[in-house]
Amino acid sequence: MYSWEKIFSQIKKYRRELFLGHLFAVLATAVSIPTPLFLPLLVDEVLLNKPGVFVHTYQKFFGEGNPVTYTITALVIVVVMRFMFFVFNALQSKIFTKISKSVTYSIR
C-alpha cells in the first residue's frame, strides 16, 4: 500500500529536475506577463506622441526612428518573447511529464 510519504520520497529523487521545471515555469511566466503590455505602450508613446521608456530606449540603441520602425521593433520583441514563452513552457512540460511517468511507473 502506498502512502503520500512513500510517493514524496520517490519524488525527492528528482530534486534537480523539479527545480529546473519550476525555474522554467517562472521564466515562462516572467516572459509572458509583459507581452500584452507592449501594444498599449506603443500606442501611448508613438501614436499619441508622448515619448517614454520604449522610445527613449529605442533612440539610445538605434537613433531617431519613425512610427513604422517603432512598430516593427515592438513586433519583433513580442514575437521573440512569445517564442521564449513556448520554449520554456515546452521544457517545463517535458520535465514534469518525465517525473510523473517515472513515479507512476514505480507505483504500478
C-alpha positions as CSV (number, residue, x, y, z in Angstrom):
1,M,0.0,0.0,0.0
2,Y,1.3,3.4,-0.9
3,S,1.1,6.5,1.2
4,W,1.8,10.1,0.5
5,E,5.1,9.7,2.4
6,K,6.3,7.0,0.0
7,I,5.2,9.0,-3.1
8,F,7.1,12.1,-1.8
9,S,10.2,10.0,-1.1
10,Q,10.1,8.9,-4.7
11,I,9.6,12.4,-6.0
12,K,12.6,13.6,-3.9
13,K,14.9,11.6,-6.2
14,Y,14.1,14.2,-8.9
15,R,15.1,17.3,-7.0
16,R,17.2,18.7,-9.8
17,E,14.5,18.1,-12.4
18,L,11.9,19.6,-10.1
19,F,14.0,22.7,-9.6
20,L,14.5,23.1,-13.3
21,G,10.9,22.5,-14.1
22,H,9.8,25.2,-11.6
23,L,12.6,27.6,-12.9
24,F,11.3,27.2,-16.5
25,A,7.7,27.8,-15.2
26,V,8.8,31.0,-13.5
27,L,10.7,32.2,-16.6
28,A,7.8,31.4,-18.9
29,T,5.5,33.4,-16.6
30,A,8.0,36.3,-16.4
31,V,8.3,36.4,-20.2
32,S,4.6,36.1,-20.9
33,I,3.3,38.8,-18.5
34,P,4.7,42.0,-20.2
35,T,3.8,40.8,-23.7
36,P,0.3,42.2,-23.9
37,L,1.5,45.5,-22.4
38,F,3.6,46.4,-25.5
39,L,0.8,47.4,-27.8
40,P,-0.8,49.9,-25.3
41,L,2.7,51.2,-24.5
42,L,3.3,51.6,-28.3
43,V,0.0,53.5,-28.8
44,D,0.7,55.8,-25.9
45,E,4.2,56.7,-26.9
46,V,4.1,56.7,-30.6
47,L,0.6,57.5,-31.8
48,L,-0.2,60.0,-29.0
49,N,3.3,61.5,-29.4
50,K,4.2,61.1,-25.7
51,P,7.7,59.6,-25.8
52,G,8.5,57.4,-22.9
53,V,10.7,54.4,-21.9
54,F,10.2,52.5,-25.2
55,V,11.0,55.4,-27.5
56,H,13.9,56.6,-25.4
57,T,15.4,53.1,-25.2
58,Y,15.0,52.7,-29.0
59,Q,16.7,56.0,-29.6
60,K,19.7,55.0,-27.4
61,F,20.3,51.9,-29.4
62,F,19.2,52.9,-33.0
63,G,19.0,56.7,-33.1
64,E,15.9,58.6,-34.3
65,G,13.1,56.5,-35.6
66,N,9.6,56.9,-37.0
67,P,6.3,55.2,-36.1
68,V,6.9,52.3,-38.6
69,T,10.3,51.4,-37.1
70,Y,8.9,51.6,-33.6
71,T,6.1,49.3,-34.5
72,I,8.4,46.8,-36.2
73,T,10.7,46.8,-33.2
74,A,7.8,46.2,-30.9
75,L,6.5,43.4,-33.1
76,V,9.9,41.7,-33.1
77,I,10.2,42.0,-29.3
78,V,6.7,40.5,-28.9
79,V,7.4,37.6,-31.3
80,V,10.7,36.8,-29.5
81,M,9.0,36.9,-26.1
82,R,6.2,34.6,-27.3
83,F,8.8,32.2,-28.7
84,M,10.7,32.2,-25.5
85,F,7.4,31.5,-23.6
86,F,6.7,28.5,-25.8
87,V,10.2,27.1,-25.4
88,F,10.1,27.5,-21.6
89,N,6.6,26.0,-21.4
90,A,7.6,23.0,-23.6
91,L,10.7,22.3,-21.4
92,Q,8.6,22.6,-18.3
93,S,6.0,20.2,-19.6
94,K,8.7,17.7,-20.7
95,I,10.4,17.7,-17.4
96,F,7.2,17.3,-15.3
97,T,5.9,14.6,-17.7
98,K,9.1,12.7,-17.3
99,I,8.9,12.9,-13.5
100,S,5.2,11.9,-13.4
101,K,5.7,8.9,-15.7
102,S,8.6,7.6,-13.6
103,V,6.7,7.9,-10.3
104,T,3.6,6.4,-11.8
105,Y,5.5,3.5,-13.3
106,S,7.2,2.8,-9.9
107,I,3.8,2.8,-8.2
108,R,2.4,0.2,-10.6
